[in-house]
Amino acid sequence: MPHDESPPMKAGWFLLAILAGLTNPLQSAANSGFSKAAGPALALIVLYATAIATLACALPFFPHAGSAPVTARLAKVPWWAWTGGALNATFALCATLATRQIGSASFTVTVLVCAVILSVALDHFGLLGLEQHRASWPRIAGSLMAIAGVILISRT
């Protein structure tokens, strides 16, 4: 079950999710435009250099992860958590190449549906360190409606 939080704190987490959702199609379009102008390899190198610079600027705002040395903290990271960077690069490469070909809306809703379906499964089984949330009928129905949304938006 999720942590009990005050309504303003919970609203803040949803605002972050909204921000992430808004940046997703913008990021895909920007990466696609950069790729068209400079090529996919250079686009992704600049993308990640910019991301590292952005994160370096945001670092002072992150809570401190404890007083243990960096190597001790890294030793506690589960094996599957190390795949995050490669998964993010895979997403960026796919977005960079596919968005211009199928359009931002079709790309974004396809990504969204895949993410919703996988997220429901990850939550249901409590995989990858996530808290368990049962795949209820409303969650399953929402996933099916999302699939219908891809079909409707992708018809051109």
Chimera marker file (.cmm) of the C-alpha trace (Angstrom):
<marker_set name="trace">
<marker id="1" x="0.000" y="0.000" z="0.000" r="1" g="1" b="0" radius="0.5"/>
<marker id="2" x="1.148" y="3.564" z="-0.661" r="1" g="1" b="0" radius="0.5"/>
<marker id="3" x="2.606" y="5.734" z="2.068" r="1" g="1" b="0" radius="0.5"/>
<marker id="4" x="0.096" y="7.931" z="3.880" r="1" g="1" b="0" radius="0.5"/>
<marker id="5" x="0.870" y="11.532" z="3.038" r="1" g="1" b="0" radius="0.5"/>
<marker id="6" x="-0.836" y="14.838" z="3.534" r="1" g="1" b="0" radius="0.5"/>
<marker id="7" x="-3.020" y="15.969" z="0.609" r="1" g="1" b="0" radius="0.5"/>
<marker id="8" x="-0.663" y="18.860" z="-0.306" r="1" g="1" b="0" radius="0.5"/>
<marker id="9" x="2.326" y="16.493" z="-0.384" r="1" g="1" b="0" radius="0.5"/>
<marker id="10" x="0.433" y="13.970" z="-2.507" r="1" g="1" b="0" radius="0.5"/>
<marker id="11" x="-0.661" y="16.789" z="-4.861" r="1" g="1" b="0" radius="0.5"/>
<marker id="12" x="2.984" y="17.790" z="-5.207" r="1" g="1" b="0" radius="0.5"/>
<marker id="13" x="3.889" y="14.287" z="-6.384" r="1" g="1" b="0" radius="0.5"/>
<marker id="14" x="1.090" y="14.415" z="-8.950" r="1" g="1" b="0" radius="0.5"/>
<marker id="15" x="2.356" y="17.801" z="-10.142" r="1" g="1" b="0" radius="0.5"/>
<marker id="16" x="5.755" y="16.206" z="-10.763" r="1" g="1" b="0" radius="0.5"/>
<marker id="17" x="4.041" y="13.414" z="-12.726" r="1" g="1" b="0" radius="0.5"/>
<marker id="18" x="2.177" y="16.042" z="-14.770" r="1" g="1" b="0" radius="0.5"/>
<marker id="19" x="5.452" y="17.862" z="-15.456" r="1" g="1" b="0" radius="0.5"/>
<marker id="20" x="7.046" y="14.594" z="-16.599" r="1" g="1" b="0" radius="0.5"/>
<marker id="21" x="4.050" y="13.899" z="-18.821" r="1" g="1" b="0" radius="0.5"/>
<marker id="22" x="4.245" y="17.354" z="-20.392" r="1" g="1" b="0" radius="0.5"/>
<marker id="23" x="7.968" y="17.086" z="-21.033" r="1" g="1" b="0" radius="0.5"/>
<marker id="24" x="7.681" y="13.677" z="-22.724" r="1" g="1" b="0" radius="0.5"/>
<marker id="25" x="6.228" y="14.784" z="-26.110" r="1" g="1" b="0" radius="0.5"/>
<marker id="26" x="8.299" y="17.974" z="-26.026" r="1" g="1" b="0" radius="0.5"/>
<marker id="27" x="11.464" y="15.940" z="-25.435" r="1" g="1" b="0" radius="0.5"/>
<marker id="28" x="10.617" y="13.518" z="-28.241" r="1" g="1" b="0" radius="0.5"/>
<marker id="29" x="9.961" y="16.352" z="-30.697" r="1" g="1" b="0" radius="0.5"/>
<marker id="30" x="13.102" y="18.258" z="-29.677" r="1" g="1" b="0" radius="0.5"/>
<marker id="31" x="15.271" y="15.136" z="-29.939" r="1" g="1" b="0" radius="0.5"/>
<marker id="32" x="13.755" y="14.305" z="-33.319" r="1" g="1" b="0" radius="0.5"/>
<marker id="33" x="14.437" y="17.816" z="-34.621" r="1" g="1" b="0" radius="0.5"/>
<marker id="34" x="18.014" y="17.702" z="-33.359" r="1" g="1" b="0" radius="0.5"/>
<marker id="35" x="18.478" y="14.282" z="-34.927" r="1" g="1" b="0" radius="0.5"/>
<marker id="36" x="17.172" y="15.506" z="-38.284" r="1" g="1" b="0" radius="0.5"/>
<marker id="37" x="19.606" y="18.418" z="-38.263" r="1" g="1" b="0" radius="0.5"/>
<marker id="38" x="22.695" y="16.734" z="-36.812" r="1" g="1" b="0" radius="0.5"/>
<marker id="39" x="22.119" y="12.971" z="-36.986" r="1" g="1" b="0" radius="0.5"/>
<marker id="40" x="20.929" y="10.572" z="-34.284" r="1" g="1" b="0" radius="0.5"/>
<marker id="41" x="24.325" y="9.780" z="-32.734" r="1" g="1" b="0" radius="0.5"/>
<marker id="42" x="25.282" y="13.424" z="-32.197" r="1" g="1" b="0" radius="0.5"/>
<marker id="43" x="21.737" y="14.219" z="-31.055" r="1" g="1" b="0" radius="0.5"/>
<marker id="44" x="21.890" y="11.588" z="-28.318" r="1" g="1" b="0" radius="0.5"/>
<marker id="45" x="25.377" y="12.610" z="-27.185" r="1" g="1" b="0" radius="0.5"/>
<marker id="46" x="24.260" y="16.240" z="-26.855" r="1" g="1" b="0" radius="0.5"/>
<marker id="47" x="21.012" y="15.090" z="-25.197" r="1" g="1" b="0" radius="0.5"/>
<marker id="48" x="22.859" y="13.238" z="-22.459" r="1" g="1" b="0" radius="0.5"/>
<marker id="49" x="25.521" y="15.934" z="-22.024" r="1" g="1" b="0" radius="0.5"/>
<marker id="50" x="22.702" y="18.441" z="-21.520" r="1" g="1" b="0" radius="0.5"/>
<marker id="51" x="20.933" y="16.052" z="-19.143" r="1" g="1" b="0" radius="0.5"/>
<marker id="52" x="24.095" y="15.636" z="-17.043" r="1" g="1" b="0" radius="0.5"/>
<marker id="53" x="24.563" y="19.415" z="-16.894" r="1" g="1" b="0" radius="0.5"/>
<marker id="54" x="20.911" y="19.879" z="-15.873" r="1" g="1" b="0" radius="0.5"/>
<marker id="55" x="21.198" y="17.249" z="-13.147" r="1" g="1" b="0" radius="0.5"/>
<marker id="56" x="24.440" y="18.795" z="-11.881" r="1" g="1" b="0" radius="0.5"/>
<marker id="57" x="22.601" y="22.122" z="-11.477" r="1" g="1" b="0" radius="0.5"/>
<marker id="58" x="19.738" y="20.367" z="-9.647" r="1" g="1" b="0" radius="0.5"/>
<marker id="59" x="22.043" y="18.365" z="-7.344" r="1" g="1" b="0" radius="0.5"/>
<marker id="60" x="21.918" y="20.847" z="-4.439" r="1" g="1" b="0" radius="0.5"/>
<marker id="61" x="18.124" y="20.364" z="-4.273" r="1" g="1" b="0" radius="0.5"/>
<marker id="62" x="18.268" y="16.562" z="-3.858" r="1" g="1" b="0" radius="0.5"/>
<marker id="63" x="18.105" y="15.193" z="-0.317" r="1" g="1" b="0" radius="0.5"/>
<marker id="64" x="21.422" y="13.853" z="0.932" r="1" g="1" b="0" radius="0.5"/>
<marker id="65" x="21.547" y="10.055" z="0.542" r="1" g="1" b="0" radius="0.5"/>
<marker id="66" x="23.298" y="9.507" z="3.859" r="1" g="1" b="0" radius="0.5"/>
<marker id="67" x="26.770" y="9.742" z="5.264" r="1" g="1" b="0" radius="0.5"/>
<marker id="68" x="28.044" y="6.406" z="3.898" r="1" g="1" b="0" radius="0.5"/>
<marker id="69" x="30.815" y="6.648" z="1.282" r="1" g="1" b="0" radius="0.5"/>
<marker id="70" x="29.702" y="6.625" z="-2.345" r="1" g="1" b="0" radius="0.5"/>
<marker id="71" x="31.134" y="3.151" z="-2.938" r="1" g="1" b="0" radius="0.5"/>
<marker id="72" x="29.168" y="1.728" z="0.012" r="1" g="1" b="0" radius="0.5"/>
<marker id="73" x="25.950" y="3.304" z="-1.288" r="1" g="1" b="0" radius="0.5"/>
<marker id="74" x="26.587" y="2.004" z="-4.825" r="1" g="1" b="0" radius="0.5"/>
<marker id="75" x="27.192" y="-1.499" z="-3.462" r="1" g="1" b="0" radius="0.5"/>
<marker id="76" x="23.607" y="-1.489" z="-2.119" r="1" g="1" b="0" radius="0.5"/>
<marker id="77" x="22.056" y="-0.753" z="-5.530" r="1" g="1" b="0" radius="0.5"/>
<marker id="78" x="20.140" y="-3.820" z="-6.811" r="1" g="1" b="0" radius="0.5"/>
<marker id="79" x="21.327" y="-5.292" z="-10.130" r="1" g="1" b="0" radius="0.5"/>
<marker id="80" x="18.184" y="-4.297" z="-12.021" r="1" g="1" b="0" radius="0.5"/>
<marker id="81" x="18.495" y="-0.633" z="-10.969" r="1" g="1" b="0" radius="0.5"/>
<marker id="82" x="21.739" y="-0.388" z="-12.970" r="1" g="1" b="0" radius="0.5"/>
<marker id="83" x="19.707" y="-0.860" z="-16.178" r="1" g="1" b="0" radius="0.5"/>
<marker id="84" x="17.974" y="2.529" z="-15.829" r="1" g="1" b="0" radius="0.5"/>
<marker id="85" x="20.514" y="4.472" z="-17.888" r="1" g="1" b="0" radius="0.5"/>
<marker id="86" x="20.449" y="1.943" z="-20.726" r="1" g="1" b="0" radius="0.5"/>
<marker id="87" x="16.636" y="1.890" z="-20.651" r="1" g="1" b="0" radius="0.5"/>
<marker id="88" x="16.543" y="5.695" z="-20.779" r="1" g="1" b="0" radius="0.5"/>
<marker id="89" x="18.978" y="5.740" z="-23.702" r="1" g="1" b="0" radius="0.5"/>
<marker id="90" x="16.839" y="3.145" z="-25.491" r="1" g="1" b="0" radius="0.5"/>
<marker id="91" x="13.763" y="5.339" z="-25.003" r="1" g="1" b="0" radius="0.5"/>
<marker id="92" x="15.598" y="8.431" z="-26.248" r="1" g="1" b="0" radius="0.5"/>
<marker id="93" x="16.904" y="6.612" z="-29.323" r="1" g="1" b="0" radius="0.5"/>
<marker id="94" x="13.456" y="5.218" z="-30.155" r="1" g="1" b="0" radius="0.5"/>
<marker id="95" x="11.846" y="8.626" z="-29.645" r="1" g="1" b="0" radius="0.5"/>
<marker id="96" x="14.507" y="10.372" z="-31.707" r="1" g="1" b="0" radius="0.5"/>
<marker id="97" x="14.006" y="8.031" z="-34.646" r="1" g="1" b="0" radius="0.5"/>
<marker id="98" x="10.254" y="7.324" z="-34.513" r="1" g="1" b="0" radius="0.5"/>
<marker id="99" x="8.589" y="10.623" z="-33.536" r="1" g="1" b="0" radius="0.5"/>
<marker id="100" x="9.203" y="12.376" z="-36.838" r="1" g="1" b="0" radius="0.5"/>
<marker id="101" x="8.010" y="9.294" z="-38.766" r="1" g="1" b="0" radius="0.5"/>
<marker id="102" x="4.753" y="8.535" z="-36.939" r="1" g="1" b="0" radius="0.5"/>
<marker id="103" x="4.086" y="11.904" z="-35.298" r="1" g="1" b="0" radius="0.5"/>
<marker id="104" x="4.279" y="13.099" z="-31.723" r="1" g="1" b="0" radius="0.5"/>
<marker id="105" x="0.721" y="12.084" z="-30.766" r="1" g="1" b="0" radius="0.5"/>
<marker id="106" x="0.997" y="8.529" z="-32.123" r="1" g="1" b="0" radius="0.5"/>
<marker id="107" x="4.430" y="8.040" z="-30.569" r="1" g="1" b="0" radius="0.5"/>
<marker id="108" x="3.381" y="9.464" z="-27.200" r="1" g="1" b="0" radius="0.5"/>
<marker id="109" x="0.133" y="7.498" z="-26.858" r="1" g="1" b="0" radius="0.5"/>
<marker id="110" x="1.857" y="4.277" z="-27.931" r="1" g="1" b="0" radius="0.5"/>
<marker id="111" x="4.548" y="4.865" z="-25.305" r="1" g="1" b="0" radius="0.5"/>
<marker id="112" x="1.866" y="5.744" z="-22.763" r="1" g="1" b="0" radius="0.5"/>
<marker id="113" x="-0.140" y="2.569" z="-23.391" r="1" g="1" b="0" radius="0.5"/>
<marker id="114" x="2.934" y="0.366" z="-23.151" r="1" g="1" b="0" radius="0.5"/>
<marker id="115" x="3.912" y="2.160" z="-19.962" r="1" g="1" b="0" radius="0.5"/>
<marker id="116" x="0.416" y="1.814" z="-18.469" r="1" g="1" b="0" radius="0.5"/>
<marker id="117" x="0.178" y="-1.904" z="-19.191" r="1" g="1" b="0" radius="0.5"/>
<marker id="118" x="3.673" y="-2.667" z="-17.902" r="1" g="1" b="0" radius="0.5"/>
<marker id="119" x="3.138" y="-0.417" z="-14.871" r="1" g="1" b="0" radius="0.5"/>
<marker id="120" x="-0.079" y="-2.231" z="-13.928" r="1" g="1" b="0" radius="0.5"/>
<marker id="121" x="1.813" y="-5.540" z="-14.093" r="1" g="1" b="0" radius="0.5"/>
<marker id="122" x="4.810" y="-4.194" z="-12.114" r="1" g="1" b="0" radius="0.5"/>
<marker id="123" x="2.469" y="-2.783" z="-9.456" r="1" g="1" b="0" radius="0.5"/>
<marker id="124" x="0.327" y="-5.930" z="-9.300" r="1" g="1" b="0" radius="0.5"/>
<marker id="125" x="3.312" y="-8.163" z="-8.613" r="1" g="1" b="0" radius="0.5"/>
<marker id="126" x="5.314" y="-5.584" z="-6.630" r="1" g="1" b="0" radius="0.5"/>
<marker id="127" x="8.291" y="-6.042" z="-8.939" r="1" g="1" b="0" radius="0.5"/>
<marker id="128" x="11.526" y="-4.026" z="-9.027" r="1" g="1" b="0" radius="0.5"/>
<marker id="129" x="11.119" y="-2.784" z="-5.468" r="1" g="1" b="0" radius="0.5"/>
<marker id="130" x="7.697" y="-1.209" z="-6.061" r="1" g="1" b="0" radius="0.5"/>
<marker id="131" x="4.926" y="-1.418" z="-3.499" r="1" g="1" b="0" radius="0.5"/>
<marker id="132" x="2.212" y="-3.863" z="-4.502" r="1" g="1" b="0" radius="0.5"/>
<marker id="133" x="-1.051" y="-2.463" z="-5.917" r="1" g="1" b="0" radius="0.5"/>
<marker id="134" x="-3.575" y="-5.036" z="-7.110" r="1" g="1" b="0" radius="0.5"/>
<marker id="135" x="-4.520" y="-5.015" z="-10.818" r="1" g="1" b="0" radius="0.5"/>
<marker id="136" x="-8.164" y="-4.216" z="-10.140" r="1" g="1" b="0" radius="0.5"/>
<marker id="137" x="-10.889" y="-4.191" z="-12.780" r="1" g="1" b="0" radius="0.5"/>
<marker id="138" x="-10.753" y="-0.370" z="-13.042" r="1" g="1" b="0" radius="0.5"/>
<marker id="139" x="-6.993" y="-0.548" z="-13.711" r="1" g="1" b="0" radius="0.5"/>
<marker id="140" x="-7.487" y="-3.252" z="-16.329" r="1" g="1" b="0" radius="0.5"/>
<marker id="141" x="-10.388" y="-1.343" z="-17.924" r="1" g="1" b="0" radius="0.5"/>
<marker id="142" x="-8.235" y="1.791" z="-18.006" r="1" g="1" b="0" radius="0.5"/>
<marker id="143" x="-5.491" y="-0.139" z="-19.776" r="1" g="1" b="0" radius="0.5"/>
<marker id="144" x="-7.976" y="-1.380" z="-22.373" r="1" g="1" b="0" radius="0.5"/>
<marker id="145" x="-9.300" y="2.157" z="-22.896" r="1" g="1" b="0" radius="0.5"/>
<marker id="146" x="-5.728" y="3.352" z="-23.385" r="1" g="1" b="0" radius="0.5"/>
<marker id="147" x="-5.256" y="0.752" z="-26.133" r="1" g="1" b="0" radius="0.5"/>
<marker id="148" x="-8.431" y="2.071" z="-27.796" r="1" g="1" b="0" radius="0.5"/>
<marker id="149" x="-6.919" y="5.562" z="-27.539" r="1" g="1" b="0" radius="0.5"/>
<marker id="150" x="-3.821" y="4.491" z="-29.475" r="1" g="1" b="0" radius="0.5"/>
<marker id="151" x="-6.000" y="3.047" z="-32.214" r="1" g="1" b="0" radius="0.5"/>
<marker id="152" x="-8.109" y="6.222" z="-32.449" r="1" g="1" b="0" radius="0.5"/>
<marker id="153" x="-5.187" y="8.674" z="-32.371" r="1" g="1" b="0" radius="0.5"/>
<marker id="154" x="-3.031" y="6.660" z="-34.773" r="1" g="1" b="0" radius="0.5"/>
<marker id="155" x="-5.723" y="6.489" z="-37.486" r="1" g="1" b="0" radius="0.5"/>
<marker id="156" x="-4.848" y="9.169" z="-40.005" r="1" g="1" b="0" radius="0.5"/>
<link id1="1" id2="2" r="1" g="1" b="0" radius="0.2"/>
<link id1="2" id2="3" r="1" g="1" b="0" radius="0.2"/>
<link id1="3" id2="4" r="1" g="1" b="0" radius="0.2"/>
<link id1="4" id2="5" r="1" g="1" b="0" radius="0.2"/>
<link id1="5" id2="6" r="1" g="1" b="0" radius="0.2"/>
<link id1="6" id2="7" r="1" g="1" b="0" radius="0.2"/>
<link id1="7" id2="8" r="1" g="1" b="0" radius="0.2"/>
<link id1="8" id2="9" r="1" g="1" b="0" radius="0.2"/>
<link id1="9" id2="10" r="1" g="1" b="0" radius="0.2"/>
<link id1="10" id2="11" r="1" g="1" b="0" radius="0.2"/>
<link id1="11" id2="12" r="1" g="1" b="0" radius="0.2"/>
<link id1="12" id2="13" r="1" g="1" b="0" radius="0.2"/>
<link id1="13" id2="14" r="1" g="1" b="0" radius="0.2"/>
<link id1="14" id2="15" r="1" g="1" b="0" radius="0.2"/>
<link id1="15" id2="16" r="1" g="1" b="0" radius="0.2"/>
<link id1="16" id2="17" r="1" g="1" b="0" radius="0.2"/>
<link id1="17" id2="18" r="1" g="1" b="0" radius="0.2"/>
<link id1="18" id2="19" r="1" g="1" b="0" radius="0.2"/>
<link id1="19" id2="20" r="1" g="1" b="0" radius="0.2"/>
<link id1="20" id2="21" r="1" g="1" b="0" radius="0.2"/>
<link id1="21" id2="22" r="1" g="1" b="0" radius="0.2"/>
<link id1="22" id2="23" r="1" g="1" b="0" radius="0.2"/>
<link id1="23" id2="24" r="1" g="1" b="0" radius="0.2"/>
<link id1="24" id2="25" r="1" g="1" b="0" radius="0.2"/>
<link id1="25" id2="26" r="1" g="1" b="0" radius="0.2"/>
<link id1="26" id2="27" r="1" g="1" b="0" radius="0.2"/>
<link id1="27" id2="28" r="1" g="1" b="0" radius="0.2"/>
<link id1="28" id2="29" r="1" g="1" b="0" radius="0.2"/>
<link id1="29" id2="30" r="1" g="1" b="0" radius="0.2"/>
<link id1="30" id2="31" r="1" g="1" b="0" radius="0.2"/>
<link id1="31" id2="32" r="1" g="1" b="0" radius="0.2"/>
<link id1="32" id2="33" r="1" g="1" b="0" radius="0.2"/>
<link id1="33" id2="34" r="1" g="1" b="0" radius="0.2"/>
<link id1="34" id2="35" r="1" g="1" b="0" radius="0.2"/>
<link id1="35" id2="36" r="1" g="1" b="0" radius="0.2"/>
<link id1="36" id2="37" r="1" g="1" b="0" radius="0.2"/>
<link id1="37" id2="38" r="1" g="1" b="0" radius="0.2"/>
<link id1="38" id2="39" r="1" g="1" b="0" radius="0.2"/>
<link id1="39" id2="40" r="1" g="1" b="0" radius="0.2"/>
<link id1="40" id2="41" r="1" g="1" b="0" radius="0.2"/>
<link id1="41" id2="42" r="1" g="1" b="0" radius="0.2"/>
<link id1="42" id2="43" r="1" g="1" b="0" radius="0.2"/>
<link id1="43" id2="44" r="1" g="1" b="0" radius="0.2"/>
<link id1="44" id2="45" r="1" g="1" b="0" radius="0.2"/>
<link id1="45" id2="46" r="1" g="1" b="0" radius="0.2"/>
<link id1="46" id2="47" r="1" g="1" b="0" radius="0.2"/>
<link id1="47" id2="48" r="1" g="1" b="0" radius="0.2"/>
<link id1="48" id2="49" r="1" g="1" b="0" radius="0.2"/>
<link id1="49" id2="50" r="1" g="1" b="0" radius="0.2"/>
<link id1="50" id2="51" r="1" g="1" b="0" radius="0.2"/>
<link id1="51" id2="52" r="1" g="1" b="0" radius="0.2"/>
<link id1="52" id2="53" r="1" g="1" b="0" radius="0.2"/>
<link id1="53" id2="54" r="1" g="1" b="0" radius="0.2"/>
<link id1="54" id2="55" r="1" g="1" b="0" radius="0.2"/>
<link id1="55" id2="56" r="1" g="1" b="0" radius="0.2"/>
<link id1="56" id2="57" r="1" g="1" b="0" radius="0.2"/>
<link id1="57" id2="58" r="1" g="1" b="0" radius="0.2"/>
<link id1="58" id2="59" r="1" g="1" b="0" radius="0.2"/>
<link id1="59" id2="60" r="1" g="1" b="0" radius="0.2"/>
<link id1="60" id2="61" r="1" g="1" b="0" radius="0.2"/>
<link id1="61" id2="62" r="1" g="1" b="0" radius="0.2"/>
<link id1="62" id2="63" r="1" g="1" b="0" radius="0.2"/>
<link id1="63" id2="64" r="1" g="1" b="0" radius="0.2"/>
<link id1="64" id2="65" r="1" g="1" b="0" radius="0.2"/>
<link id1="65" id2="66" r="1" g="1" b="0" radius="0.2"/>
<link id1="66" id2="67" r="1" g="1" b="0" radius="0.2"/>
<link id1="67" id2="68" r="1" g="1" b="0" radius="0.2"/>
<link id1="68" id2="69" r="1" g="1" b="0" radius="0.2"/>
<link id1="69" id2="70" r="1" g="1" b="0" radius="0.2"/>
<link id1="70" id2="71" r="1" g="1" b="0" radius="0.2"/>
<link id1="71" id2="72" r="1" g="1" b="0" radius="0.2"/>
<link id1="72" id2="73" r="1" g="1" b="0" radius="0.2"/>
<link id1="73" id2="74" r="1" g="1" b="0" radius="0.2"/>
<link id1="74" id2="75" r="1" g="1" b="0" radius="0.2"/>
<link id1="75" id2="76" r="1" g="1" b="0" radius="0.2"/>
<link id1="76" id2="77" r="1" g="1" b="0" radius="0.2"/>
<link id1="77" id2="78" r="1" g="1" b="0" radius="0.2"/>
<link id1="78" id2="79" r="1" g="1" b="0" radius="0.2"/>
<link id1="79" id2="80" r="1" g="1" b="0" radius="0.2"/>
<link id1="80" id2="81" r="1" g="1" b="0" radius="0.2"/>
<link id1="81" id2="82" r="1" g="1" b="0" radius="0.2"/>
<link id1="82" id2="83" r="1" g="1" b="0" radius="0.2"/>
<link id1="83" id2="84" r="1" g="1" b="0" radius="0.2"/>
<link id1="84" id2="85" r="1" g="1" b="0" radius="0.2"/>
<link id1="85" id2="86" r="1" g="1" b="0" radius="0.2"/>
<link id1="86" id2="87" r="1" g="1" b="0" radius="0.2"/>
<link id1="87" id2="88" r="1" g="1" b="0" radius="0.2"/>
<link id1="88" id2="89" r="1" g="1" b="0" radius="0.2"/>
<link id1="89" id2="90" r="1" g="1" b="0" radius="0.2"/>
<link id1="90" id2="91" r="1" g="1" b="0" radius="0.2"/>
<link id1="91" id2="92" r="1" g="1" b="0" radius="0.2"/>
<link id1="92" id2="93" r="1" g="1" b="0" radius="0.2"/>
<link id1="93" id2="94" r="1" g="1" b="0" radius="0.2"/>
<link id1="94" id2="95" r="1" g="1" b="0" radius="0.2"/>
<link id1="95" id2="96" r="1" g="1" b="0" radius="0.2"/>
<link id1="96" id2="97" r="1" g="1" b="0" radius="0.2"/>
<link id1="97" id2="98" r="1" g="1" b="0" radius="0.2"/>
<link id1="98" id2="99" r="1" g="1" b="0" radius="0.2"/>
<link id1="99" id2="100" r="1" g="1" b="0" radius="0.2"/>
<link id1="100" id2="101" r="1" g="1" b="0" radius="0.2"/>
<link id1="101" id2="102" r="1" g="1" b="0" radius="0.2"/>
<link id1="102" id2="103" r="1" g="1" b="0" radius="0.2"/>
<link id1="103" id2="104" r="1" g="1" b="0" radius="0.2"/>
<link id1="104" id2="105" r="1" g="1" b="0" radius="0.2"/>
<link id1="105" id2="106" r="1" g="1" b="0" radius="0.2"/>
<link id1="106" id2="107" r="1" g="1" b="0" radius="0.2"/>
<link id1="107" id2="108" r="1" g="1" b="0" radius="0.2"/>
<link id1="108" id2="109" r="1" g="1" b="0" radius="0.2"/>
<link id1="109" id2="110" r="1" g="1" b="0" radius="0.2"/>
<link id1="110" id2="111" r="1" g="1" b="0" radius="0.2"/>
<link id1="111" id2="112" r="1" g="1" b="0" radius="0.2"/>
<link id1="112" id2="113" r="1" g="1" b="0" radius="0.2"/>
<link id1="113" id2="114" r="1" g="1" b="0" radius="0.2"/>
<link id1="114" id2="115" r="1" g="1" b="0" radius="0.2"/>
<link id1="115" id2="116" r="1" g="1" b="0" radius="0.2"/>
<link id1="116" id2="117" r="1" g="1" b="0" radius="0.2"/>
<link id1="117" id2="118" r="1" g="1" b="0" radius="0.2"/>
<link id1="118" id2="119" r="1" g="1" b="0" radius="0.2"/>
<link id1="119" id2="120" r="1" g="1" b="0" radius="0.2"/>
<link id1="120" id2="121" r="1" g="1" b="0" radius="0.2"/>
<link id1="121" id2="122" r="1" g="1" b="0" radius="0.2"/>
<link id1="122" id2="123" r="1" g="1" b="0" radius="0.2"/>
<link id1="123" id2="124" r="1" g="1" b="0" radius="0.2"/>
<link id1="124" id2="125" r="1" g="1" b="0" radius="0.2"/>
<link id1="125" id2="126" r="1" g="1" b="0" radius="0.2"/>
<link id1="126" id2="127" r="1" g="1" b="0" radius="0.2"/>
<link id1="127" id2="128" r="1" g="1" b="0" radius="0.2"/>
<link id1="128" id2="129" r="1" g="1" b="0" radius="0.2"/>
<link id1="129" id2="130" r="1" g="1" b="0" radius="0.2"/>
<link id1="130" id2="131" r="1" g="1" b="0" radius="0.2"/>
<link id1="131" id2="132" r="1" g="1" b="0" radius="0.2"/>
<link id1="132" id2="133" r="1" g="1" b="0" radius="0.2"/>
<link id1="133" id2="134" r="1" g="1" b="0" radius="0.2"/>
<link id1="134" id2="135" r="1" g="1" b="0" radius="0.2"/>
<link id1="135" id2="136" r="1" g="1" b="0" radius="0.2"/>
<link id1="136" id2="137" r="1" g="1" b="0" radius="0.2"/>
<link id1="137" id2="138" r="1" g="1" b="0" radius="0.2"/>
<link id1="138" id2="139" r="1" g="1" b="0" radius="0.2"/>
<link id1="139" id2="140" r="1" g="1" b="0" radius="0.2"/>
<link id1="140" id2="141" r="1" g="1" b="0" radius="0.2"/>
<link id1="141" id2="142" r="1" g="1" b="0" radius="0.2"/>
<link id1="142" id2="143" r="1" g="1" b="0" radius="0.2"/>
<link id1="143" id2="144" r="1" g="1" b="0" radius="0.2"/>
<link id1="144" id2="145" r="1" g="1" b="0" radius="0.2"/>
<link id1="145" id2="146" r="1" g="1" b="0" radius="0.2"/>
<link id1="146" id2="147" r="1" g="1" b="0" radius="0.2"/>
<link id1="147" id2="148" r="1" g="1" b="0" radius="0.2"/>
<link id1="148" id2="149" r="1" g="1" b="0" radius="0.2"/>
<link id1="149" id2="150" r="1" g="1" b="0" radius="0.2"/>
<link id1="150" id2="151" r="1" g="1" b="0" radius="0.2"/>
<link id1="151" id2="152" r="1" g="1" b="0" radius="0.2"/>
<link id1="152" id2="153" r="1" g="1" b="0" radius="0.2"/>
<link id1="153" id2="154" r="1" g="1" b="0" radius="0.2"/>
<link id1="154" id2="155" r="1" g="1" b="0" radius="0.2"/>
<link id1="155" id2="156" r="1" g="1" b="0" radius="0.2"/>
</marker_set>
